[in-house]
Amino acid sequence: MRLKAGLLFASDSRTNAGVDHISTFRKMNVFEQPGERLICVLNAGNLATTQSVISLLRQRCAHEGRHLLNVASLYEAAELLGRTLKEVVARDANDATLGQGVDFGANFIIGGQIRGEAPRLFHVYPQGNFIEATEDTPYFQIGESKYGKPIIDRVIRHGSSLNEATKCTLISFDSTIRSNLSVGLPIDMLIYRSDSFAPAAPHRVEATDPYFLKLSRGWGEGLRRVFAKLPDEDWFGG
């Protein structure tokens, strides 16, 4: 989310290739130079593709040329990520031993702040092109979204506080986890306040996290109370 107050990034950690192949992998990666830039990358999609893209981005930060630690803007960072994604997909999809009905696609969210410009957020598509978050559309969601998206759509606006955004994000994840086995705890969250350039401090929400459990229970009980108060209609016939 890109809000007036700052940025919020969140990702679950479950990957699956069928019910017999469920694993836990971190989907949040941070590239930073404290005091000068913070860039966060989230990924969803083919695990081999996403890992290759992140590995290349990290390797290239140690060499000359354009990389995430020296690009002049977040737009250039999104462009670099998109080009790296296209490079990996083209390499693997064209390999005769690998490209046999396998979907190598992946989606990324990249955002943060580079000194000299405001915080920015981009959604990078599998084709390598991308769009930027705006005040009218302040958030992006990749991966499994249909269960948690309606909650965010009803609550979050560009002017929402980071506390409201954090609470709404966790409720959105809770709703998704309850309805889809492909999404699961732990959840990694990173909150960044505009112009702070503070070192990244991601927080991991485990299954035993007391606040998450309290939030999940309270949300479920609240929905049941509201539902019970909604009126019936004569034509129900019950």
C-alpha positions as CSV (number, residue, x, y, z in Angstrom):
1,M,0.0,0.0,0.0
2,R,1.2,3.6,-0.7
3,L,-0.6,5.9,1.7
4,K,-0.1,9.5,2.5
5,A,1.7,8.5,5.8
6,G,4.0,5.9,4.1
7,L,4.2,2.4,2.7
8,L,3.1,-1.0,4.0
9,F,4.3,-4.3,2.5
10,A,3.0,-7.7,3.5
11,S,3.4,-11.2,2.2
12,D,2.5,-14.7,3.3
13,S,5.2,-17.5,3.1
14,R,3.4,-20.5,1.6
15,T,4.2,-21.9,-1.8
16,N,2.6,-25.0,-3.3
17,A,2.7,-27.2,-6.3
18,G,-0.3,-29.3,-5.3
19,V,-1.5,-30.4,-1.9
20,D,1.4,-32.8,-1.5
21,H,4.1,-30.1,-2.1
22,I,3.4,-27.2,0.2
23,S,6.5,-25.4,1.5
24,T,7.5,-22.2,3.3
25,F,9.6,-19.6,1.5
26,R,10.0,-15.9,2.3
27,K,8.4,-13.7,-0.4
28,M,9.7,-10.3,0.9
29,N,13.1,-9.0,0.0
30,V,14.7,-5.7,1.0
31,F,17.4,-3.7,-0.7
32,E,18.5,-0.7,1.3
33,Q,21.1,1.9,2.0
34,P,20.1,3.5,5.4
35,G,19.6,7.2,5.0
36,E,19.5,7.1,1.2
37,R,17.1,4.5,0.0
38,L,14.8,1.6,0.9
39,I,13.4,-0.7,-1.7
40,C,11.1,-3.7,-0.9
41,V,10.2,-6.4,-3.4
42,L,7.3,-8.8,-3.0
43,N,6.8,-11.8,-5.3
44,A,4.1,-14.3,-6.3
45,G,4.1,-17.0,-8.9
46,N,6.5,-19.6,-10.1
47,L,9.0,-20.2,-7.3
48,A,12.0,-20.9,-9.6
49,T,11.4,-17.7,-11.5
50,T,11.0,-15.5,-8.5
51,Q,14.1,-17.0,-6.8
52,S,16.2,-16.5,-9.9
53,V,15.0,-12.9,-10.3
54,I,15.8,-12.0,-6.7
55,S,19.2,-13.8,-6.9
56,L,20.2,-11.9,-10.1
57,L,19.1,-8.5,-8.5
58,R,21.2,-9.2,-5.5
59,Q,24.3,-10.4,-7.4
60,R,24.2,-7.4,-9.6
61,C,24.3,-5.1,-6.7
62,A,27.9,-6.2,-6.1
63,H,29.0,-5.3,-9.6
64,E,29.3,-2.3,-11.8
65,G,26.4,-1.1,-13.9
66,R,22.8,-0.3,-13.0
67,H,21.3,-2.1,-10.1
68,L,18.8,-1.5,-7.3
69,L,21.3,0.3,-5.1
70,N,22.3,2.9,-7.6
71,V,19.3,3.6,-9.8
72,A,18.1,7.2,-9.6
73,S,14.4,6.6,-9.1
74,L,11.8,3.9,-8.2
75,Y,10.6,4.0,-11.8
76,E,14.1,2.9,-12.9
77,A,14.0,0.2,-10.2
78,A,10.7,-1.1,-11.6
79,E,12.1,-1.0,-15.1
80,L,15.1,-3.0,-14.0
81,L,13.0,-5.6,-12.2
82,G,10.8,-6.0,-15.2
83,R,13.8,-6.5,-17.5
84,T,15.3,-9.0,-15.2
85,L,12.0,-10.9,-15.0
86,K,11.8,-11.1,-18.8
87,E,15.4,-12.3,-19.0
88,V,14.7,-15.2,-16.6
89,V,11.4,-16.2,-18.2
90,A,12.9,-16.1,-21.7
91,R,15.9,-18.2,-20.5
92,D,13.8,-20.9,-18.8
93,A,10.8,-21.1,-21.2
94,N,13.1,-21.5,-24.2
95,D,15.0,-24.4,-22.6
96,A,13.6,-27.5,-24.4
97,T,14.1,-29.7,-21.3
98,L,12.1,-27.3,-19.1
99,G,9.4,-25.6,-21.2
100,Q,6.9,-28.5,-21.3
101,G,3.6,-26.9,-20.2
102,V,5.2,-25.1,-17.3
103,D,4.0,-21.6,-16.4
104,F,7.1,-19.6,-15.6
105,G,5.1,-16.4,-15.0
106,A,5.5,-14.3,-11.8
107,N,4.2,-11.0,-10.5
108,F,6.2,-8.6,-8.4
109,I,5.4,-5.5,-6.2
110,I,8.3,-3.1,-5.8
111,G,8.2,0.0,-3.8
112,G,10.0,2.2,-1.4
113,Q,11.7,5.6,-1.4
114,I,14.9,7.0,-2.9
115,R,16.1,10.3,-1.5
116,G,15.0,13.1,-3.7
117,E,11.6,11.7,-4.6
118,A,8.4,10.7,-2.7
119,P,7.6,7.1,-1.8
120,R,6.4,5.1,-4.8
121,L,4.9,1.7,-5.5
122,F,4.7,-0.4,-8.7
123,H,3.1,-3.7,-9.8
124,V,5.3,-5.5,-12.3
125,Y,3.5,-8.0,-14.5
126,P,4.8,-11.3,-15.8
127,Q,5.5,-9.7,-19.2
128,G,7.8,-7.2,-17.5
129,N,5.7,-4.1,-17.9
130,F,4.3,-2.3,-14.9
131,I,1.9,0.2,-13.4
132,E,2.2,2.7,-10.5
133,A,0.0,3.1,-7.5
134,T,-2.0,6.4,-7.3
135,E,-4.1,8.2,-4.8
136,D,-7.2,6.6,-6.4
137,T,-5.6,3.2,-6.4
138,P,-3.3,3.1,-3.4
139,Y,-2.6,-0.6,-3.2
140,F,-1.7,-3.6,-5.2
141,Q,-2.3,-7.3,-4.4
142,I,-0.7,-10.2,-6.2
143,G,-1.2,-14.0,-5.8
144,E,-4.4,-15.1,-4.2
145,S,-6.5,-12.0,-3.8
146,K,-10.2,-12.7,-4.2
147,Y,-11.0,-13.5,-0.6
148,G,-9.1,-10.6,1.1
149,K,-9.5,-7.9,-1.6
150,P,-13.1,-6.8,-0.7
151,I,-12.1,-6.0,2.8
152,I,-9.3,-3.7,1.7
153,D,-11.5,-2.1,-1.0
154,R,-14.1,-1.1,1.7
155,V,-11.6,0.3,4.2
156,I,-8.4,1.6,2.7
157,R,-8.1,5.1,1.2
158,H,-4.9,7.1,0.4
159,G,-5.5,9.0,3.6
160,S,-5.8,5.9,5.8
161,S,-3.3,5.7,8.7
162,L,-0.6,3.1,8.8
163,N,-2.2,1.6,11.9
164,E,-5.5,1.2,10.0
165,A,-3.7,-0.2,7.0
166,T,-1.8,-2.8,9.2
167,K,-5.0,-3.9,10.9
168,C,-6.9,-4.2,7.6
169,T,-4.0,-6.1,6.0
170,L,-4.0,-8.7,8.7
171,I,-7.8,-9.1,8.5
172,S,-7.5,-9.5,4.8
173,F,-4.9,-12.2,5.2
174,D,-6.9,-14.0,7.9
175,S,-9.9,-14.1,5.5
176,T,-7.8,-15.5,2.7
177,I,-6.1,-18.1,4.9
178,R,-9.5,-19.4,6.0
179,S,-10.7,-19.9,2.4
180,N,-7.6,-20.9,0.5
181,L,-5.0,-23.5,1.4
182,S,-2.4,-21.9,-0.9
183,V,-2.0,-19.0,1.5
184,G,-0.6,-19.5,5.0
185,L,1.3,-18.1,8.0
186,P,3.7,-16.7,8.8
187,I,3.1,-13.3,7.4
188,D,6.0,-10.8,6.9
189,M,5.2,-7.1,7.3
190,L,7.2,-4.0,6.7
191,I,6.0,-0.5,7.6
192,Y,7.8,2.5,6.3
193,R,7.0,6.1,7.2
194,S,7.5,8.7,4.5
195,D,10.9,10.4,4.4
196,S,12.2,8.5,7.4
197,F,14.9,6.5,5.5
198,A,15.0,4.3,8.6
199,P,16.6,0.8,8.5
200,A,14.1,-1.8,7.4
201,A,12.6,-3.7,10.3
202,P,10.3,-6.4,9.0
203,H,8.0,-8.0,11.5
204,R,7.0,-11.7,11.2
205,V,3.5,-12.7,12.3
206,E,3.5,-16.3,13.4
207,A,0.5,-18.6,14.0
208,T,0.8,-18.1,17.7
209,D,1.0,-14.2,17.5
210,P,-1.4,-13.0,20.2
211,Y,-2.5,-9.9,18.4
212,F,-3.2,-11.8,15.1
213,L,-5.3,-14.3,17.1
214,K,-7.2,-11.6,18.9
215,L,-7.8,-9.8,15.6
216,S,-9.0,-13.0,13.9
217,R,-11.4,-13.9,16.7
218,G,-12.7,-10.3,17.0
219,W,-13.3,-10.0,13.2
220,G,-15.2,-13.4,13.1
221,E,-17.3,-12.6,16.1
222,G,-18.1,-9.1,14.8
223,L,-19.2,-10.4,11.4
224,R,-21.5,-12.9,13.1
225,R,-23.1,-10.2,15.3
226,V,-23.7,-7.9,12.3
227,F,-25.1,-10.7,10.3
228,A,-27.5,-11.7,13.1
229,K,-28.8,-8.1,13.2
230,L,-29.6,-7.9,9.4
231,P,-33.4,-8.1,8.8
232,D,-35.2,-11.0,7.2
233,E,-37.8,-10.4,4.4
234,D,-41.3,-11.8,4.1
235,W,-40.6,-13.6,0.8
236,F,-37.9,-15.7,2.5
237,G,-40.6,-18.1,3.7
238,G,-38.5,-19.5,6.5
